[in-house]
């Protein structure tokens, strides 16, 4: 049967798609008009069979359907929708006698049901929760698709927190230029990944990316490692050796942990940067080099300059543009996604099953200090996959019982009063949402706050429902 679309042209923005399926014309018209005025994009169908033609796995909205309909009833229709995509929210509209049937349908995967006659706000409450859930499903799928694509920023730098989105934007902006870049951040935050991402998005991406860990080079051989040497330059120099800087010619040179480089070598590196030439040990002939320089440090270089451990003139030459990577504890919104991806990769590598931790355990993940940053999280995810026992037993072995059961207070142990209050408030709201399966109305009643206040706090505290699972 052909269907009709309600004209939703108006000055206000449309927020989401809703498919209404009901064989009663009066209800279709009244409900679609009311939802249209509420800001939704509406598509109406008089029967479920025609509605199925509009539903694909990438459908980004919610389905609102009657239970008792000719040709294909709401229960069978729900099963058909979930066969297309098990994550599409289906809300059933039921008469009083259909409630047991609707409850049974929810056990099979339907999202919710509302009993006729219903108040408009009852539908709106359920729709808002369902639409938010669907939105997060679509966003996470898109993000996972991007992560699976090699060579993209998202394949290397996983996360969608504000600080991570800002970092990716800065990388995309600066990568095509030739300016030197200084990447700063704590150990384990992924400084080399950022450097490689810059190289991959630069005009030199078809040339070498040469990574040198300055802290790992013995001081006695550092000059030879960086600048190379000629045969006979010193005892044991039986052949000419090309140094790391020359090896990076026409490509990108990444100097990690630069602050550990001896002062004498810093002076020689400064000359190379300024003159764009090196002289191998045992030679008097300069060799021209052309490279993009990216440096990284996990300490504050101005402090190192003040302590006479780092040359100020070298600092001026390497930090034309500085990228700062936020520590993991400052972007905890990314934790569940990061853990999931690392655990899924570990499960594939180790040929082990991955039992996703239930929502009640995520509090422990958020409570952890993460002094080792992403490197520590990756290690923990791999250990989780390799351990035996159920999810809660594994969690307890990794974090201890106080964190494993989600009871720990995720507030940082240090920081300003405002920061600690923010973390505490975030924990209270997230915990309430988890315990009540994302039911905003129940959370409002428990916390005794109006809906608008709760929505504002969730937005301010970056509480996203992709970390809230229904139980």
VENHU-V713282 format. One record per residue. N is the residue number from 1. SS is DSSP state (helix for helix, strand for strand, loop for the rest). D_CENTER is the distance of its C-alpha to the mean C-alpha in whole Angstrom. Layout:
[[N;SS;D_CENTER] [N;SS;D_CENTER]]
This chain:
[[1;loop;43] [2;loop;41] [3;loop;39] [4;strand;39] [5;strand;36] [6;loop;37] [7;loop;37] [8;loop;34] [9;loop;35] [10;loop;34] [11;loop;33] [12;loop;30] [13;loop;27] [14;loop;26] [15;loop;23] [16;loop;23] [17;strand;25] [18;strand;28] [19;strand;30] [20;strand;33] [21;strand;36] [22;loop;39] [23;loop;42] [24;loop;44] [25;helix;44] [26;helix;45] [27;helix;41] [28;helix;39] [29;helix;41] [30;helix;40] [31;helix;37] [32;helix;36] [33;helix;37] [34;helix;36] [35;helix;32] [36;helix;33] [37;helix;34] [38;loop;31] [39;loop;29] [40;loop;28] [41;strand;29] [42;strand;31] [43;strand;32] [44;strand;35] [45;strand;37] [46;loop;40] [47;loop;40] [48;helix;37] [49;helix;38] [50;helix;37] [51;helix;34] [52;helix;33] [53;loop;33] [54;loop;31] [55;loop;28] [56;loop;26] [57;loop;22] [58;loop;20] [59;loop;22] [60;loop;20] [61;loop;22] [62;strand;25] [63;strand;28] [64;strand;31] [65;strand;34] [66;strand;37] [67;loop;38] [68;loop;42] [69;loop;42] [70;loop;45] [71;loop;44] [72;loop;40] [73;loop;40] [74;helix;36] [75;helix;36] [76;helix;36] [77;helix;34] [78;helix;31] [79;helix;32] [80;helix;32] [81;helix;29] [82;helix;27] [83;helix;28] [84;helix;26] [85;loop;23] [86;loop;23] [87;loop;20] [88;loop;22] [89;loop;23] [90;strand;27] [91;strand;29] [92;strand;33] [93;strand;36] [94;strand;39] [95;loop;42] [96;helix;43] [97;helix;45] [98;helix;41] [99;helix;39] [100;helix;40] [101;helix;39] [102;helix;36] [103;helix;35] [104;helix;35] [105;helix;33] [106;helix;30] [107;helix;31] [108;loop;30] [109;loop;27] [110;loop;28] [111;loop;26] [112;strand;28] [113;strand;32] [114;strand;34] [115;strand;38] [116;loop;40] [117;loop;42] [118;loop;39] [119;loop;38] [120;helix;35] [121;helix;33] [122;helix;33] [123;helix;31] [124;helix;29] [125;helix;28] [126;helix;27] [127;helix;26] [128;helix;23] [129;helix;21] [130;helix;22] [131;helix;20] [132;helix;17] [133;helix;16] [134;helix;17] [135;helix;15] [136;helix;12] [137;helix;13] [138;helix;14] [139;helix;10] [140;helix;9] [141;helix;11] [142;helix;11] [143;helix;8] [144;helix;9] [145;helix;12] [146;helix;11] [147;helix;10] [148;helix;13] [149;loop;15] [150;loop;16] [151;loop;17] [152;loop;14] [153;helix;12] [154;helix;9] [155;helix;11] [156;helix;11] [157;loop;8] [158;loop;5] [159;loop;2] [160;loop;4] [161;loop;6] [162;helix;10] [163;helix;10] [164;helix;8] [165;helix;9] [166;helix;12] [167;helix;12] [168;helix;12] [169;helix;14] [170;helix;17] [171;helix;16] [172;helix;17] [173;helix;20] [174;helix;22] [175;loop;21] [176;loop;24] [177;loop;26] [178;loop;28] [179;loop;28] [180;loop;27] [181;strand;24] [182;strand;23] [183;strand;20] [184;strand;20] [185;loop;18] [186;loop;19] [187;loop;19] [188;loop;17] [189;loop;14] [190;loop;14] [191;helix;17] [192;helix;18] [193;helix;15] [194;helix;15] [195;helix;19] [196;helix;19] [197;helix;16] [198;helix;19] [199;helix;22] [200;helix;20] [201;loop;20] [202;loop;24] [203;loop;27] [204;loop;28] [205;loop;25] [206;loop;28] [207;loop;29] [208;loop;29] [209;strand;26] [210;strand;28] [211;strand;26] [212;strand;28] [213;strand;28] [214;helix;30] [215;helix;30] [216;helix;31] [217;loop;34] [218;loop;38] [219;loop;39] [220;loop;43] [221;loop;41] [222;helix;38] [223;helix;40] [224;helix;41] [225;helix;38] [226;helix;37] [227;helix;40] [228;loop;41] [229;strand;45] [230;loop;48] [231;loop;50] [232;loop;53] [233;loop;51] [234;loop;51] [235;loop;52] [236;loop;50] [237;loop;49] [238;loop;50] [239;loop;48] [240;loop;47] [241;strand;43] [242;loop;40] [243;loop;38] [244;helix;34] [245;helix;35] [246;helix;37] [247;helix;35] [248;loop;32] [249;loop;35] [250;loop;33] [251;loop;30] [252;strand;27] [253;strand;28] [254;strand;25] [255;strand;27] [256;strand;25] [257;loop;26] [258;helix;29] [259;helix;30] [260;helix;32] [261;loop;34] [262;loop;38] [263;helix;39] [264;helix;42] [265;helix;39] [266;helix;37] [267;helix;40] [268;helix;41] [269;helix;37] [270;helix;38] [271;helix;41] [272;helix;39] [273;helix;36] [274;helix;39] [275;helix;41] [276;loop;39] [277;strand;41] [278;strand;42] [279;loop;45] [280;loop;45] [281;strand;47] [282;loop;50] [283;loop;50] [284;loop;51] [285;loop;50] [286;loop;47] [287;strand;44] [288;strand;42] [289;loop;38] [290;loop;36] [291;loop;32] [292;strand;29] [293;strand;28] [294;strand;25] [295;strand;25] [296;strand;23] [297;strand;24] [298;loop;23] [299;loop;26] [300;loop;27] [301;helix;29] [302;helix;31] [303;helix;32] [304;helix;33] [305;helix;35] [306;helix;37] [307;loop;38] [308;loop;39] [309;loop;37] [310;loop;35] [311;loop;37] [312;helix;36] [313;helix;37] [314;helix;35] [315;helix;32] [316;helix;33] [317;helix;33] [318;helix;30] [319;loop;28] [320;loop;28] [321;strand;25] [322;strand;22] [323;strand;19] [324;strand;17] [325;loop;14] [326;loop;13] [327;loop;14] [328;helix;11] [329;helix;14] [330;helix;13] [331;loop;9] [332;helix;9] [333;helix;7] [334;helix;4] [335;helix;7] [336;helix;8] [337;helix;6] [338;helix;6] [339;helix;10] [340;helix;10] [341;helix;10] [342;helix;12] [343;helix;14] [344;helix;15] [345;helix;15] [346;helix;18] [347;helix;19] [348;helix;20] [349;helix;21] [350;helix;24] [351;loop;25] [352;loop;24] [353;loop;23] [354;loop;19] [355;loop;20] [356;loop;17] [357;loop;17] [358;loop;19] [359;helix;17] [360;helix;20] [361;helix;19] [362;helix;15] [363;helix;17] [364;helix;18] [365;helix;15] [366;helix;14] [367;helix;18] [368;loop;18] [369;loop;18] [370;loop;16] [371;loop;19] [372;loop;18] [373;helix;14] [374;helix;12] [375;helix;15] [376;helix;16] [377;helix;13] [378;helix;14] [379;helix;18] [380;helix;17] [381;helix;15] [382;helix;18] [383;helix;21] [384;helix;20] [385;helix;20] [386;helix;24] [387;loop;25] [388;loop;27] [389;loop;28] [390;loop;26] [391;helix;22] [392;helix;24] [393;helix;26] [394;helix;24] [395;helix;21] [396;helix;25] [397;helix;26] [398;helix;22] [399;helix;22] [400;loop;26] [401;helix;27] [402;helix;26] [403;helix;23] [404;helix;23] [405;loop;24] [406;loop;22] [407;loop;24] [408;loop;23] [409;loop;23] [410;loop;19] [411;loop;21] [412;loop;21] [413;loop;25] [414;loop;25] [415;loop;24] [416;loop;26] [417;helix;27] [418;helix;25] [419;helix;22] [420;helix;23] [421;helix;24] [422;helix;21] [423;helix;19] [424;helix;22] [425;helix;22] [426;helix;18] [427;helix;19] [428;helix;23] [429;helix;21] [430;helix;18] [431;helix;21] [432;helix;23] [433;helix;21] [434;helix;20] [435;helix;24] [436;loop;25] [437;loop;22] [438;loop;21] [439;loop;24] [440;helix;24] [441;helix;28] [442;helix;28] [443;helix;26] [444;helix;28] [445;helix;31] [446;helix;30] [447;helix;29] [448;loop;32] [449;loop;30] [450;loop;30] [451;helix;27] [452;helix;27] [453;helix;26] [454;helix;24] [455;helix;22] [456;helix;22] [457;helix;21] [458;helix;18] [459;helix;17] [460;helix;18] [461;loop;16] [462;loop;13] [463;loop;13] [464;loop;12] [465;helix;13] [466;helix;11] [467;helix;12] [468;loop;15] [469;loop;17] [470;loop;21] [471;loop;23]]
